[in-house]
Amino acid sequence: MRMLDLTALLKTPGSETSLSAHRRIVSTLQSRNETTAIYAMRSHIQRRREQATDAVRRAFAEMYVSRVQ
């Protein structure tokens, strides 16, 4: 059985690294700017959700399309 390669999440071209995103979130929390902190957290979660969905979609396509050909 094939395993989903979640390392693809780290290789998304032009994407912010998780560490830099987390540092930005911590910085906004330290500044006590609620609006900015909420935006930073929500945008990070949304980006990661989209990247995970795309990784799953690509893995399934590779798994099933390659069997047909």
One Martini backbone bead per residue (centre of mass of N, CA, C, O) as a GRO file, in nm:
protein
   69
    1MET     BB    1   0.097   0.036   0.021
    2ARG     BB    2   0.055   0.360  -0.011
    3MET     BB    3   0.193   0.665   0.091
    4LEU     BB    4   0.151   0.973   0.193
    5ASP     BB    5   0.331   1.263   0.088
    6LEU     BB    6   0.375   1.528   0.316
    7THR     BB    7   0.636   1.672   0.205
    8ALA     BB    8   0.486   1.844  -0.009
    9LEU     BB    9   0.412   2.075   0.188
   10LEU     BB   10   0.722   2.184   0.190
   11LYS     BB   11   0.728   2.220  -0.157
   12THR     BB   12   0.577   2.476  -0.201
   13PRO     BB   13   0.587   2.714  -0.412
   14GLY     BB   14   0.619   3.021  -0.241
   15SER     BB   15   0.602   2.925   0.042
   16GLU     BB   16   0.571   2.946   0.362
   17THR     BB   17   0.709   2.860   0.628
   18SER     BB   18   0.615   2.738   0.924
   19LEU     BB   19   0.815   2.891   1.101
   20SER     BB   20   0.756   3.179   0.992
   21ALA     BB   21   0.455   3.173   1.059
   22HIS     BB   22   0.489   3.131   1.364
   23ARG     BB   23   0.654   3.385   1.416
   24ARG     BB   24   0.437   3.581   1.321
   25ILE     BB   25   0.227   3.500   1.529
   26VAL     BB   26   0.392   3.563   1.782
   27SER     BB   27   0.436   3.860   1.717
   28THR     BB   28   0.132   3.938   1.725
   29LEU     BB   29   0.089   3.852   2.018
   30GLN     BB   30   0.307   4.038   2.147
   31SER     BB   31   0.159   4.306   2.033
   32ARG     BB   32  -0.156   4.281   2.098
   33ASN     BB   33  -0.293   4.230   1.806
   34GLU     BB   34  -0.579   4.088   1.746
   35THR     BB   35  -0.639   4.119   1.443
   36THR     BB   36  -0.361   4.023   1.339
   37ALA     BB   37  -0.356   3.748   1.482
   38ILE     BB   38  -0.606   3.630   1.355
   39TYR     BB   39  -0.513   3.654   1.063
   40ALA     BB   40  -0.253   3.485   1.085
   41MET     BB   41  -0.390   3.222   1.176
   42ARG     BB   42  -0.603   3.186   0.954
   43SER     BB   43  -0.411   3.195   0.708
   44HIS     BB   44  -0.238   2.955   0.790
   45ILE     BB   45  -0.459   2.741   0.806
   46GLN     BB   46  -0.562   2.774   0.518
   47ARG     BB   47  -0.300   2.707   0.370
   48ARG     BB   48  -0.260   2.423   0.493
   49ARG     BB   49  -0.526   2.306   0.397
   50GLU     BB   50  -0.472   2.343   0.094
   51GLN     BB   51  -0.209   2.178   0.086
   52ALA     BB   52  -0.330   1.911   0.190
   53THR     BB   53  -0.546   1.876  -0.026
   54ASP     BB   54  -0.348   1.872  -0.265
   55ALA     BB   55  -0.180   1.628  -0.172
   56VAL     BB   56  -0.414   1.426  -0.177
   57ARG     BB   57  -0.499   1.465  -0.469
   58ARG     BB   58  -0.224   1.380  -0.594
   59ALA     BB   59  -0.205   1.099  -0.466
   60PHE     BB   60  -0.465   0.982  -0.590
   61ALA     BB   61  -0.393   1.031  -0.882
   62GLU     BB   62  -0.134   0.861  -0.883
   63MET     BB   63  -0.258   0.594  -0.781
   64TYR     BB   64  -0.499   0.565  -1.008
   65VAL     BB   65  -0.384   0.658  -1.283
   66SER     BB   66  -0.132   0.465  -1.297
   67ARG     BB   67  -0.310   0.201  -1.320
   68VAL     BB   68  -0.450   0.260  -1.599
   69GLN     BB   69  -0.175   0.295  -1.780
   0.00000   0.00000   0.00000
